[in-house]
Amino acid sequence: MLAGRTIKEIGQSSFISEIAVKKHLGHVYQKLGVKNKVELMAKWLEGPRPE
């Protein structure tokens, strides 16, 4: 998702359905406290960076 891939592309490359991708992303969003991919990207950009 952070690489700009669509849900369909993620599903195809992972050999899972689009519904499964959406379900997994929902869990990721919930765990990170974000509501959508824009907030996910912002959170990722804010996060700690290894040196």
C-alpha positions in Angstrom: 0.0 0.0 0.0 2.8 2.4 0.9 4.4 1.6 -2.5 1.3 2.9 -4.2 0.0 -0.5 -5.2 -3.8 -1.0 -5.5 -5.7 -3.5 -3.4 -6.2 -5.6 -6.5 -2.4 -5.6 -7.2 -1.6 -6.5 -3.6 -4.1 -9.4 -3.7 -2.8 -10.7 -7.0 0.8 -10.6 -5.9 0.0 -12.2 -2.6 -2.4 -14.8 -4.1 -5.3 -13.7 -1.9 -8.6 -12.1 -2.7 -9.3 -8.3 -2.6 -11.7 -8.9 0.3 -8.9 -10.5 2.3 -6.5 -7.6 1.5 -9.2 -5.2 2.7 -9.7 -7.2 5.9 -6.0 -7.3 6.6 -5.6 -3.6 5.9 -8.5 -2.8 8.2 -6.6 -4.7 11.0 -3.4 -2.8 10.2 -5.3 0.6 10.2 -7.0 -0.3 13.5 -3.7 -1.4 15.2 -1.9 1.8 14.1 -4.9 4.1 14.8 -5.4 5.4 11.3 -8.5 5.6 9.1 -7.2 5.4 5.6 -4.1 5.1 3.4 -3.3 8.8 3.6 -3.1 8.6 7.4 -1.1 5.4 7.1 1.4 7.2 4.9 1.6 10.1 7.3 2.2 7.8 10.2 4.9 6.0 8.3 6.6 9.2 7.4 6.5 10.4 11.1 7.8 7.1 12.4 11.3 6.4 13.8 13.9 5.7 11.2 16.9 3.4 11.6 20.2 5.0 11.1 
